[in-house]
């Protein structure tokens, strides 16, 4: 007779198999209650999840697995295959439940085998483990286990086979699954069951089964503009959106209340437990939006989802006074837990990069979780004009897929949408339905105020660079004005920092800072107390990324018109400072290989026509349409077509293989810029000190992201495995630079 209290599921010596199984059951049931299911669907999935949860880890009872929990690393055993063995030999479970149990840790068998099941695990290894524990792998063991959970199943008392059957192996082999299950509908069922079990197992293992948040349904007061408790009326276009129950494209000026408009759309379209995804192009804007949505939905419901999520959560935890007594190690553990849960079916509101969403449509690791996350979901796609042609094509192809597959709805919004891009979106995604386009109405006073307001007076400086106007910058500073300087590469920003003679508060913002300093800089320039913000900010295009800043005057290098519109929006943001002067310079210091020369030339040509004029929002929109009158160029059109016609997305359902994913997705999408993370040589002592104190997150925050050719003298540290750039020196005021002050131009 088995004493189940002595069979463990974890190496902690506390969590028994029975305890863990109950955690997973609870996690699954609570998760189902918090997902977008109908009453009948909840009943259906709870019944299936209960069976899978009870049986998924039964194989852990094997003596070999128990030995491994006690530290024997020589043991080679896949407990989930032993669980599958019990089910196949003694039970009649549906195919999708058997599949979920077999694959809740590893993917199906493939040629490369990375993080996948291997066929010999189901044959020779299974037979070995059967023979070595034949006294446990019996009918009576299963009867005893099911009795603990009052699970009544039809159990066959038959002579068991020592191996997994050839039929089940076909189901678990990538090359045979479509032949074994020719119906895409049946293969989709496999993914549904697998994803639900995996999510329940992960949440139960993390002991978060009682903490899964419910989605909060918005009311208007949650996001209505207010100040000191006094509410203000919504603008007309915002109120209109509160009654639109379809997809929307919003084209509205910076500072007009686009976020409130987006939440108005969420208010109109929200359904019980359906998720909200807010997509933004940059981590800085994502982190800021998380904090904003925290105040609306509550911290327990909102998460960030991007490549630097761990740092964001660590800093968030460190900032909270309630965590002052926690050690860096404890804070790191909590941050890791939050990061882990951000990728799970846990948080109902996710603020993410486009890349995280493309991992679903391109079938990257974890894509099957979207079957639940995206059901009836609402997607806000903000600042989408920043994506290159390839990403735009992939975005639109993905949206078409998600609308069809999940019934998801989409809200596009931007201050900078050229007409050609509007036409592409409306024709490709919305079948030519231009009623999806919403703009503020000039015939309505509340809307006309944002359309007619002229926040800036433009001063174009032909054949001049910002370095020619240092004295003008210093005069504004001497008069107490806040000044924003925006250039196109890091070297220019660093040089101007040394050239401008100013003893007041000044900050640099560019990609040459490590994560720790970048976070502090962003906190400084977005301080809720505007008096605490730096009077002078010198930045690269890093300042364009939806940061809530508001300066009195700006000095800006020429850039594509869509980038200029974003930069102008950081000056006199609310339009309460009259007409703020914006100085635009034709000559760019250094190289800008990341900008198209023809776009730069056309931008200057058309915007120069507005020289010495007060700018309206319509003026800038007109320039944008002139610059992009011909749409994408030949190479961009080719990239766009490659994205919109991506075969993986187009054949998403036809080529559905449950339990499979594509390892190369992240490399292709996220690492196109060939940047590497290095430690500047002078920070090595600080890095090693953090490591010795087990402050691993703080140590990694000292790394900077550089182009591979910049770290000319790099060497891997044998102890930590990080790359040390011996030719790079880090200065907390200006970021990284070449030790000999000879560094190449660097873009954002």
C-alpha positions, 0 to 999 in steps of 0.5 A: 500500500502506497503512503501518498504522504511520503511521495513528493512533487517538489525538492523542497521536502514539503510539497507532496504530490497530493498537495501539488495536485490540489494546487493545480486543480485549484489554479485551473478552476480559478483560472477558468472562472477568470477567463472569457468562458460561458457558463456551459464552457466553464462546466466543460473545461472544469471537468476536463481540467480536473481529470488532467490535473489529477493525472498529470504528475502521477508519474512522480511516484516512481522511485527514480524521480523521488531520488532525483528530488533528493539531489541525484542528478544522474537520474534520467526520467520523464515523469509525465510519460509515466503518467501517460503510461498509466492513462493509456494502459488503464483508462479511456481518456480523450485524445486531447487529455492524453496529449496534454498530460504527455506534453505539459513540460516538453514539446512534441518530438522533432528532428532537432529535439531541443526542449522536446520529447525524445522517442526513446523516452516513450519506448526503451526508457519507459520499458526500463522504468516499468521493469524497475518499478513494476510493483508500483506501476499497477492497476491498484496504484491508480485506484488508490490515487484516484480515490484521494480525489474522489475521481470516478473513472472506468479503470481497466484491469488489463495486462499493461504494456511496458512501452507507450503504443506506436499510435500515441507516439504518432500523435507526439511526433511532429512529422506524423501528427497531421497524418494521425489527426488530419482534421485541423479542428482535432489538432486545435483541441489538442492545443486547447487542452495542453495550454490550459493544463500548462497554465494551471500547472505553472500557476499552481507550482508558483503557489499563486492559485488563490491570487489570479485576478478578475478582470475589472469592468471599467466605468466612465469615472475610472478614466474621466479627466479630472483635477483635484477631484473635479471631473471635466467633460469628455471631448466630443470624439471621446464621447462618440467612441464610448458608443462604438462597438466595432474596431476603430482607427483614431487619428487625433493630435498629440495631447488631445486625449487619445488614451482617454479615447482608447479607454472609452472604446474599451468601456464600450466593447468590454465583455466578461473576463475578456483580456485587454492588450495595450501595444506600444513600440518601446519599453519606456512608454510601456512602463509609463503606461503600466503605471497609468493603468495601475491607477485605473485597474489596480496593480494586481491586474496589470503587467508589462510584457517586453524584453526588459520586464524583469528590470521593470518589476525589480525597480517597481518593487524597490520603489514601494515603501512597503518593501524597504525592509526586503533584501535585494535577493527577496526583491529579485525573487518577487520580480522573477515571480512577476515576470514569470506570471506576466507570460502566463494566463494570469494578468487580465491587462497586459501592456506589451511590445508588438514582438510579444504578440507576433510570437503568437502569430508566428508560433513562437514558444508559448503561442498556444496560451493565446487560445485563451488570452486572445479570446474576445480580447481588446487590443489597443495598438498605439504609435503603430506608425513607428514600425518599419514596413516588415513589422507593419505587414506582420502586424496587419496579417496578425490582426486579420488572423486574430479577428478571425480566430479569436473574435478579437477587436482592435483600436488603432491610434496615432497622431501621425498616420499618413494617408497611404497607411490609413488606406492600407489598414482600412483596405487590408484589415477592414475591407475598405470600411472607412467608417472605422476611421474616427477623427476629432470633428472641427464642427464641434467646439470641444474637438475644434479646440485641439484641432485649431490650437497652435502650440508652436511657432516654427523657426527653420535654420537652413544650412545650420546645426544646433551647435551654431545656436548654443548661445540662443539655448543659453539665453533661454535657460538664463531666462528660466525657460525649460529647453529640450534639445533633440539630436539624431545620435548619441555622440551629438548629444554627448558633445552638446552636453559638454558644449552648453554652459549651464549650471542648472539641472540638466539631463541626457537621455539616449540609448548609451546609458545602462538600464539602471541609469536609464530608469533614473533618468526617465523617472527624473524627466517625468517626475510628477512635480514638474519643478523637479524635472531637469530644466535642460534635457538633451536627448536622441529620438529616445524622447519620442516614445510617449514620455509625458514631458512638456518643455517651453522651447525646443531645438531639434535636428531634422528628421522624418516628419512623423518623428518631428511630429512626436518631438514637437509634441514634447513641447507645450504639450497641453497648449497652455504656454501660448505658441512655444518656439521650436527651432528646426535645423537642416544640418544633422551632426554625424550620420543617420543611416537609420533614416531614409535620405529622401524622406529627410530631404522631402521633410525639410523641403515641405516643412520649410514652407511653414517657416516663421509660422504658427503651426496647427495640427493640420499643418503637420498632417499635411506635411506628413501626407506630402512626404509620404505621398508615394507610400512605401518605396520599392524596398519597403513595399517588398518588406511589407508584402513579405510581412502581410503575406507571411506563410506561417500566418496565412497557413496558421490553421492549415499547418496547425501542429499542437505542442510545436513551436518555432525557436527562430522567431525571437532571433529574427524579429527582436535581434535584427539590429545586431546589438550585444550587451557588454560591461564597460571595463571601469564598471567591472568592480561594481559588477563583481560586488553585486555578484558577490552579494547575489544581487544579480539583477542589479549587476545586469542593470550595469550592462549597456547595449552596443553595436557589435563593432563598437566593442572592439576589445571585448573579452568574456569574463570566465566567472560570470560569462558576460562580455567586458568591453575594454575599449569602452568607458562608462560615465554616469553623466553621459553614458558609455564612450570610447576610452580614448574619446574616439567613438563612432556615431550611434543611433537610438 
